[in-house]
Amino acid sequence: MRHRVAGLTLSRTSAHRQALFSNLVAALLTNEKIRTTDAKAKETRRLAERTITWARRVGDILAKKPDRRSTEESARVVHAVRMAKRVCRDRGAVLKLFDELAPRFMSRRGGYTRIVKLGQRPGDAAPMSLLELIPDDSVPAAKEPTTPEPKGKGKAVKADAAEKAPKGDKAKKAAGGSDEKAVAKKPAKPAKSK
């Protein structure tokens, strides 16, 4: 019976499994998305969410300058960093977690990752998934304003466009003219003489 036995073995020894998941969590925190098998993605998600929660819980303390923190607050930060390093042994990933990701997820209580099914891997037909961090909620996605197209045909539309066209350098760029700053060509190399 498997009472109170959490996690998958994935046909690996415990040391190999710990190293595998540590590397996957580090890659997820560093790159913010990884492509892996479904089983590994589901187990990595469990560990990554727990690690992000450790950082998020001390996010309000991290907002303060280190010299403004009380000894108890400093101890809480040190403890959270050590708990995160138990799962993710990569120093750069843990620094990014506490500096960038924890403030980003302060308003979110869990559910920091998403799994997107990608289909089967060619070769062994293993089900593949994309495990990624959820984008920041506070920054809305940039939507391009849609302008209604003017009604009418031919010359009237072109005349309106000519009136609204910018003057000067901008007009040259809009008309397809070249800009010396935007297009910098390399000088031709002189031919070698023998």
N, C-alpha and C positions, 0 to 999 in steps of 0.2 A: 504494500500500500504506500502511496506517495503523499501521506498527510503532511501538510506544512512544508512541502518541498517546492519552492518557487524557482522559476527559470527553466531554460532548456539546456540540455547537455550538448546537442549538436554533434554527437560522436567525437568529442574532443576531451582531452584531459582538463582538469580544473584550471591548471596554470595556463594552458593554451587558450582556453575559453576566456579567462580574465584578460589576457593580453589582447585577444581579438576584440572584445567589447571595449576595452580601454582605447584601442586604436580607432575603432569605429566612432566612439563618442567624441574623441579628439578631432577626428576628421569632420564630424558633423558640426562641432562648435567652431572650427576654423573656417570651413567652406560654406557652412549653413545649408548644405544639401549633399547627400551621398546616394549612390546607386548601389544597391545590394540585394540579396535574396529576401523573400518575404519573411522567412523565419528569423533571419538576422536583424531585419529592420524592426520587427515587432519587439524583439528582446532589447535592441539598442534604444528604441523609443522609451522603454520602461526605465532604463538606467539614465538616459539623457534628461528625461523630465524630472527625475529625482535630483539630479545634479543641478539643473537650472533652478529648481525650487530652493536649494540651499543658498544659491547666490541671491535669489529674489528676496528671501526673508531678511537679508541684511542690507538690502538696497537703500533703505532710508539712512542707515549708518554710513554707507559708502558715499552718500551725497555730501557728508561733512568732510572737512579737511582732516587729515590724520592727527594733527596736533590739537584739534578741537574735540576729539573723542575721549570719553571717559575710559578708564581701565576696563570696565565691564564691557563697553562697546567694542573696544579693541580686541578683547578676548573672544567676543562673539564672532568678529570678522575672522580672526585666526582659526577658530574652530570650524567655521563654514568653509574656509579655504582648504583646510585639511580634510574635511569630509568630501569635498569635491575632488580632491587629489586622490582619494581612495578609489574612485571610479575612473577618473581621467588623469593619467600620469604625465600628460604633456603640459609643460609649464606655460607655453604660449597660449594654448587653448584655454587654460584656467584663467590666465590674465584677461583674455578677451571676454570670457564668461562674466567676470566680475566688473570689468570696465565698460563693456558695450552692451552685452546681452541682458544683464540683470536690470539696468535702468529701462531697457526696452520692454521688458515683460512685467514691470512693476504693477500695472493695472490688471494683469491677467492672472487668474488663479488656476493654473494647470492648463493642459492642452496646448503646449508650446510647439508641438511638432505635428506634421501631417504626413500620412503615407499615401502615395499615389501608385497604383498598380501599373506596371509598364508592359506586362506580357511575359513571354517566355524568352529565356536566354538561348541564343543559337548554340548548338553543340550538345547541351545536356537537357534542354527544355526546362531548366529550373525557373520557377516563377520569380520575376524580378520586380523590385519596387524602388521608388524614389522617396527617401526619407528627408524631409526638409523642415527648417524652422519656419514658423508662421511669420509673415511680414508684420511690420510695426503697425498697430491699429491707429496710433495718434496721427500718422501722416497719411492723409487720404491719397488714393491713387490719382495721378495726374491725368485728367481727361481733357482731350482737345476740344475747344469750343467749336461747335458745328455752326456754320453760317449757311443760311438758306441760299441756294443758287438763284441768281436773278432769272426771271422769266423773260422770254423773248428770244429773238433769233439774230444771229450774225452780227451786223455792224453795231447795233445798239448795245449789245453786251460788250463788244470790244471797245466802244467809245467810253462806256462806264469804267471799264478796267483801265483805260488810258488816263482818265481823269484821276483815278484813285492811286495810280502808280507813284511811288516815291521818286524824288528827284535826286540827282547827284550820283554818288558812288553806289547807293542802294539800287538805283534804277539800272545801273550797269550790271550789277549782280543779278537782279531779277530778269533782265533781258538775256542773261547767259554770257555776259562779258567775263573776261578773266580778271582775277584779282591776284596781284603779285604776292601778297602775304599768304593767301590760302594755298596757292600752287607754287611750291618752290621746287624747281627742277635741279637735279644735280648737274654740275658742269661735266662736259664730256672729258673722258680721260685721254691724255695725249697718247698717240701710238708709240709703242716702244720701237726703238731703232736697234738693228742688230749689228 
